[in-house]
């Protein structure tokens, strides 16, 4: 089944370039485009995409606000930020708004496709070099013991799975790395989320950042 994709960017040339890049991918179907936050929300209502590629700099309101609005109405829709902004402020605000990925516009096409496919499968994708830079800065500015839970109740295997999840790897990638089944990975993930009182992959990533599980 193809991933139904909505493109949101206020520049028609950018949307055209993205369409040319993605329309020949066998597992992606571009079902619409939007140039404003209002159009993005209306398109989400009408088209019900699986994934939205969201620019942050929109003319009526920010892509962060648009992401928050869309996720409030359609929590099942995955949103990937595709933006020129590569600083900490935008990155964490998009995660807080509910984005499942963050990719700079300078990224290689393969990185964008990886982000789209990860989001479509319920995973979180963070552009590697950007994530490392932001993790380093975030660890300096955030208290290490902010959460109530310390993760001490996690098993050794759950700690391994948590580390891979925090790096943005899919269940299948983790399964290959640990030589276990994807279903086992999913079960470990459920246990981790329950023990740490987390409710989304974005919360899990932020937990791992604060605890230093992802190393800069």
C-alpha atoms as a printed R data frame, in Angstrom:
    type eleno elety resid chain resno       x       y      z
1   ATOM     1    CA   UNK     A     1   0.000   0.000  0.000
2   ATOM     2    CA   UNK     A     2   1.328   3.420 -0.948
3   ATOM     3    CA   UNK     A     3   1.941   6.186  1.567
4   ATOM     4    CA   UNK     A     4  -0.465   9.045  0.874
5   ATOM     5    CA   UNK     A     5   1.579  12.237  1.062
6   ATOM     6    CA   UNK     A     6   0.575  15.904  1.346
7   ATOM     7    CA   UNK     A     7   3.161  18.590  0.463
8   ATOM     8    CA   UNK     A     8   3.009  21.850  2.443
9   ATOM     9    CA   UNK     A     9   5.329  24.700  1.417
10  ATOM    10    CA   UNK     A    10   4.605  28.312  0.514
11  ATOM    11    CA   UNK     A    11   6.902  28.167 -2.520
12  ATOM    12    CA   UNK     A    12   5.348  26.546 -5.583
13  ATOM    13    CA   UNK     A    13   8.792  25.876 -7.038
14  ATOM    14    CA   UNK     A    14   9.749  23.869 -3.947
15  ATOM    15    CA   UNK     A    15   6.538  21.856 -4.124
16  ATOM    16    CA   UNK     A    16   7.147  21.195 -7.809
17  ATOM    17    CA   UNK     A    17  10.671  19.989 -7.083
18  ATOM    18    CA   UNK     A    18   9.444  17.703 -4.329
19  ATOM    19    CA   UNK     A    19   6.779  16.298 -6.607
20  ATOM    20    CA   UNK     A    20   9.371  15.548 -9.296
21  ATOM    21    CA   UNK     A    21  11.599  13.904 -6.708
22  ATOM    22    CA   UNK     A    22   8.940  11.758 -5.070
23  ATOM    23    CA   UNK     A    23   6.302  10.941 -7.657
24  ATOM    24    CA   UNK     A    24   8.333   8.110 -9.200
25  ATOM    25    CA   UNK     A    25   8.774   6.315 -5.887
26  ATOM    26    CA   UNK     A    26   6.664   3.176 -5.988
27  ATOM    27    CA   UNK     A    27   5.564   3.378 -2.364
28  ATOM    28    CA   UNK     A    28   4.642   7.097 -2.261
29  ATOM    29    CA   UNK     A    29   1.543   8.788 -3.705
30  ATOM    30    CA   UNK     A    30   1.354  12.593 -3.635
31  ATOM    31    CA   UNK     A    31  -2.317  13.356 -3.052
32  ATOM    32    CA   UNK     A    32  -2.183  17.128 -2.684
33  ATOM    33    CA   UNK     A    33  -0.312  20.372 -2.069
34  ATOM    34    CA   UNK     A    34  -0.831  23.364  0.195
35  ATOM    35    CA   UNK     A    35   0.845  26.752  0.436
36  ATOM    36    CA   UNK     A    36  -0.521  27.975  3.780
37  ATOM    37    CA   UNK     A    37  -1.355  26.558  7.189
38  ATOM    38    CA   UNK     A    38  -5.072  27.039  6.512
39  ATOM    39    CA   UNK     A    39  -4.801  25.140  3.230
40  ATOM    40    CA   UNK     A    40  -2.841  22.399  4.990
41  ATOM    41    CA   UNK     A    41  -5.565  21.888  7.580
42  ATOM    42    CA   UNK     A    42  -8.299  21.962  4.938
43  ATOM    43    CA   UNK     A    43  -6.366  19.431  2.840
44  ATOM    44    CA   UNK     A    44  -5.885  17.199  5.867
45  ATOM    45    CA   UNK     A    45  -9.650  17.252  6.404
46  ATOM    46    CA   UNK     A    46 -10.474  16.557  2.756
47  ATOM    47    CA   UNK     A    47  -7.672  14.170  1.771
48  ATOM    48    CA   UNK     A    48  -6.720  12.373  5.002
49  ATOM    49    CA   UNK     A    49  -3.025  11.868  4.146
50  ATOM    50    CA   UNK     A    50  -0.812   9.340  5.902
51  ATOM    51    CA   UNK     A    51   2.140  11.735  6.035
52  ATOM    52    CA   UNK     A    52   2.486  15.509  5.644
53  ATOM    53    CA   UNK     A    53   5.749  17.183  4.634
54  ATOM    54    CA   UNK     A    54   5.532  20.463  6.535
55  ATOM    55    CA   UNK     A    55   7.551  23.625  5.986
56  ATOM    56    CA   UNK     A    56   7.933  25.819  9.080
57  ATOM    57    CA   UNK     A    57   7.876  29.220  7.352
58  ATOM    58    CA   UNK     A    58   4.290  29.579  6.160
59  ATOM    59    CA   UNK     A    59   2.669  32.974  5.457
60  ATOM    60    CA   UNK     A    60  -0.409  32.797  7.700
61  ATOM    61    CA   UNK     A    61   0.932  30.907 10.718
62  ATOM    62    CA   UNK     A    62   4.000  28.794 11.370
63  ATOM    63    CA   UNK     A    63   4.321  25.159 10.405
64  ATOM    64    CA   UNK     A    64   4.706  24.479 14.123
65  ATOM    65    CA   UNK     A    65   1.226  25.859 14.797
66  ATOM    66    CA   UNK     A    66  -0.133  24.066 11.744
67  ATOM    67    CA   UNK     A    67   1.366  20.808 13.002
68  ATOM    68    CA   UNK     A    68  -0.231  21.311 16.414
69  ATOM    69    CA   UNK     A    69  -3.630  22.065 14.834
70  ATOM    70    CA   UNK     A    70  -3.535  19.067 12.510
71  ATOM    71    CA   UNK     A    71  -2.365  16.641 15.190
72  ATOM    72    CA   UNK     A    72  -5.169  17.836 17.475
73  ATOM    73    CA   UNK     A    73  -7.727  16.931 14.805
74  ATOM    74    CA   UNK     A    74  -5.967  13.952 13.246
75  ATOM    75    CA   UNK     A    75  -3.471  12.386 15.683
76  ATOM    76    CA   UNK     A    76  -2.969   9.461 13.328
77  ATOM    77    CA   UNK     A    77  -1.437  11.691 10.609
78  ATOM    78    CA   UNK     A    78   2.363  11.708 10.713
79  ATOM    79    CA   UNK     A    79   4.079  15.040 10.068
80  ATOM    80    CA   UNK     A    80   7.672  15.486  8.932
81  ATOM    81    CA   UNK     A    81   9.255  18.942  9.044
82  ATOM    82    CA   UNK     A    82  11.183  19.811  5.883
83  ATOM    83    CA   UNK     A    83  12.751  23.190  6.539
84  ATOM    84    CA   UNK     A    84  15.725  25.510  6.195
85  ATOM    85    CA   UNK     A    85  15.726  26.001  9.978
86  ATOM    86    CA   UNK     A    86  18.349  23.910 11.753
87  ATOM    87    CA   UNK     A    87  18.477  25.439 15.218
88  ATOM    88    CA   UNK     A    88  17.364  24.055 18.559
89  ATOM    89    CA   UNK     A    89  14.338  26.313 19.015
90  ATOM    90    CA   UNK     A    90  12.471  25.158 15.907
91  ATOM    91    CA   UNK     A    91  13.540  21.526 16.302
92  ATOM    92    CA   UNK     A    92  12.142  21.031 19.788
93  ATOM    93    CA   UNK     A    93   9.029  23.090 19.140
94  ATOM    94    CA   UNK     A    94   8.201  20.822 16.187
95  ATOM    95    CA   UNK     A    95   8.710  17.725 18.329
96  ATOM    96    CA   UNK     A    96   6.506  19.198 21.044
97  ATOM    97    CA   UNK     A    97   3.840  19.967 18.417
98  ATOM    98    CA   UNK     A    98   3.807  16.290 17.446
99  ATOM    99    CA   UNK     A    99   6.112  15.992 14.440
100 ATOM   100    CA   UNK     A   100   7.489  12.545 13.658
101 ATOM   101    CA   UNK     A   101  10.562  13.780 11.845
102 ATOM   102    CA   UNK     A   102  12.804  16.731 11.102
103 ATOM   103    CA   UNK     A   103  14.808  17.032  7.878
104 ATOM   104    CA   UNK     A   104  16.713  20.110  6.600
105 ATOM   105    CA   UNK     A   105  16.144  21.097  2.995
106 ATOM   106    CA   UNK     A   106  19.851  20.606  2.302
107 ATOM   107    CA   UNK     A   107  19.506  16.869  3.078
108 ATOM   108    CA   UNK     A   108  20.043  14.241  0.394
109 ATOM   109    CA   UNK     A   109  16.892  12.866 -1.271
110 ATOM   110    CA   UNK     A   110  17.551   9.494  0.352
111 ATOM   111    CA   UNK     A   111  17.324  11.091  3.789
112 ATOM   112    CA   UNK     A   112  13.949  12.614  2.965
113 ATOM   113    CA   UNK     A   113  12.611   9.313  1.671
114 ATOM   114    CA   UNK     A   114  13.847   7.557  4.799
115 ATOM   115    CA   UNK     A   115  12.034  10.123  6.952
116 ATOM   116    CA   UNK     A   116   8.774   9.723  5.006
117 ATOM   117    CA   UNK     A   117   8.893   5.939  5.207
118 ATOM   118    CA   UNK     A   118   9.780   5.963  8.898
119 ATOM   119    CA   UNK     A   119   6.911   8.339  9.680
120 ATOM   120    CA   UNK     A   120   4.502   6.208  7.666
121 ATOM   121    CA   UNK     A   121   5.410   3.235  9.886
122 ATOM   122    CA   UNK     A   122   4.937   5.133 13.113
123 ATOM   123    CA   UNK     A   123   8.612   5.825 13.678
124 ATOM   124    CA   UNK     A   124  10.506   9.030 14.474
125 ATOM   125    CA   UNK     A   125  13.262  10.208 12.125
126 ATOM   126    CA   UNK     A   126  15.793  12.881 13.086
127 ATOM   127    CA   UNK     A   127  18.419  14.054 10.607
128 ATOM   128    CA   UNK     A   128  21.598  12.555 12.135
129 ATOM   129    CA   UNK     A   129  24.055  15.451 12.152
130 ATOM   130    CA   UNK     A   130  21.384  17.915 13.250
131 ATOM   131    CA   UNK     A   131  20.177  15.642 16.052
132 ATOM   132    CA   UNK     A   132  23.710  15.249 17.426
133 ATOM   133    CA   UNK     A   133  24.274  18.991 17.511
134 ATOM   134    CA   UNK     A   134  20.951  19.657 19.204
135 ATOM   135    CA   UNK     A   135  21.373  16.815 21.664
136 ATOM   136    CA   UNK     A   136  24.688  18.281 22.799
137 ATOM   137    CA   UNK     A   137  23.193  21.726 23.303
138 ATOM   138    CA   UNK     A   138  20.092  20.332 24.999
139 ATOM   139    CA   UNK     A   139  22.071  18.261 27.486
140 ATOM   140    CA   UNK     A   140  23.910  21.394 28.566
141 ATOM   141    CA   UNK     A   141  20.747  23.441 29.066
142 ATOM   142    CA   UNK     A   142  18.360  20.844 30.574
143 ATOM   143    CA   UNK     A   143  18.594  19.297 34.052
144 ATOM   144    CA   UNK     A   144  19.532  15.632 33.826
145 ATOM   145    CA   UNK     A   145  16.991  14.498 36.428
146 ATOM   146    CA   UNK     A   146  13.897  16.291 35.170
147 ATOM   147    CA   UNK     A   147  11.773  13.133 34.849
148 ATOM   148    CA   UNK     A   148  10.303  11.283 37.803
149 ATOM   149    CA   UNK     A   149  11.373   7.950 36.361
150 ATOM   150    CA   UNK     A   150  15.059   7.074 36.144
151 ATOM   151    CA   UNK     A   151  14.681   4.061 33.907
152 ATOM   152    CA   UNK     A   152  16.279   1.808 36.551
153 ATOM   153    CA   UNK     A   153  13.376  -0.636 36.215
154 ATOM   154    CA   UNK     A   154  14.222  -1.323 32.582
155 ATOM   155    CA   UNK     A   155  15.852  -4.632 31.742
156 ATOM   156    CA   UNK     A   156  19.198  -4.742 29.939
157 ATOM   157    CA   UNK     A   157  17.415  -5.636 26.715
158 ATOM   158    CA   UNK     A   158  14.949  -2.763 27.163
159 ATOM   159    CA   UNK     A   159  17.877  -0.374 27.625
160 ATOM   160    CA   UNK     A   160  19.322  -1.650 24.333
161 ATOM   161    CA   UNK     A   161  16.014  -1.192 22.539
162 ATOM   162    CA   UNK     A   162  15.558   2.262 24.074
163 ATOM   163    CA   UNK     A   163  18.958   3.361 22.783
164 ATOM   164    CA   UNK     A   164  18.126   2.240 19.250
165 ATOM   165    CA   UNK     A   165  14.661   3.823 19.402
166 ATOM   166    CA   UNK     A   166  16.175   7.115 20.571
167 ATOM   167    CA   UNK     A   167  18.447   7.091 17.523
168 ATOM   168    CA   UNK     A   168  15.365   7.001 15.307
169 ATOM   169    CA   UNK     A   169  15.726   3.412 14.111
170 ATOM   170    CA   UNK     A   170  12.702   1.463 12.950
171 ATOM   171    CA   UNK     A   171  11.485  -1.753 14.559
172 ATOM   172    CA   UNK     A   172  12.893  -3.713 11.644
173 ATOM   173    CA   UNK     A   173  16.326  -2.081 11.946
174 ATOM   174    CA   UNK     A   174  16.420  -2.736 15.690
175 ATOM   175    CA   UNK     A   175  15.352  -6.334 15.146
176 ATOM   176    CA   UNK     A   176  18.236  -6.887 12.728
177 ATOM   177    CA   UNK     A   177  20.738  -5.221 15.054
178 ATOM   178    CA   UNK     A   178  19.678  -7.246 18.109
179 ATOM   179    CA   UNK     A   179  18.836 -10.458 16.217
180 ATOM   180    CA   UNK     A   180  15.264 -10.571 17.476
181 ATOM   181    CA   UNK     A   181  11.896 -10.304 15.743
182 ATOM   182    CA   UNK     A   182  10.144  -6.973 15.002
183 ATOM   183    CA   UNK     A   183   7.236  -8.179 17.148
184 ATOM   184    CA   UNK     A   184   9.611  -8.631 20.070
185 ATOM   185    CA   UNK     A   185  10.939  -5.115 19.505
186 ATOM   186    CA   UNK     A   186   7.385  -3.775 19.537
187 ATOM   187    CA   UNK     A   187   6.683  -5.581 22.819
188 ATOM   188    CA   UNK     A   188   9.844  -4.149 24.391
189 ATOM   189    CA   UNK     A   189   8.857  -0.691 23.186
190 ATOM   190    CA   UNK     A   190   5.428  -1.004 24.815
191 ATOM   191    CA   UNK     A   191   7.065  -2.046 28.094
192 ATOM   192    CA   UNK     A   192   9.523   0.857 27.926
193 ATOM   193    CA   UNK     A   193   6.769   3.394 27.295
194 ATOM   194    CA   UNK     A   194   4.704   1.999 30.166
195 ATOM   195    CA   UNK     A   195   7.588   1.895 32.663
196 ATOM   196    CA   UNK     A   196   8.760   5.424 31.809
197 ATOM   197    CA   UNK     A   197   5.208   6.813 31.612
198 ATOM   198    CA   UNK     A   198   5.737   8.023 28.050
199 ATOM   199    CA   UNK     A   199   2.988   8.230 25.455
200 ATOM   200    CA   UNK     A   200   4.636   8.851 22.084
201 ATOM   201    CA   UNK     A   201   7.861   8.338 20.178
202 ATOM   202    CA   UNK     A   202   8.543  12.073 20.415
203 ATOM   203    CA   UNK     A   203   8.343  11.902 24.227
204 ATOM   204    CA   UNK     A   204  10.665   8.905 24.177
205 ATOM   205    CA   UNK     A   205  13.215  10.794 22.077
206 ATOM   206    CA   UNK     A   206  13.081  13.789 24.403
207 ATOM   207    CA   UNK     A   207  13.528  11.496 27.420
208 ATOM   208    CA   UNK     A   208  16.595   9.933 25.819
209 ATOM   209    CA   UNK     A   209  18.025  13.358 25.027
210 ATOM   210    CA   UNK     A   210  17.628  14.565 28.605
211 ATOM   211    CA   UNK     A   211  19.137  11.401 30.036
212 ATOM   212    CA   UNK     A   212  22.103  11.482 27.662
213 ATOM   213    CA   UNK     A   213  21.188   8.148 26.055
214 ATOM   214    CA   UNK     A   214  21.889   9.723 22.674
215 ATOM   215    CA   UNK     A   215  25.502  10.878 22.773
216 ATOM   216    CA   UNK     A   216  26.650  14.061 21.050
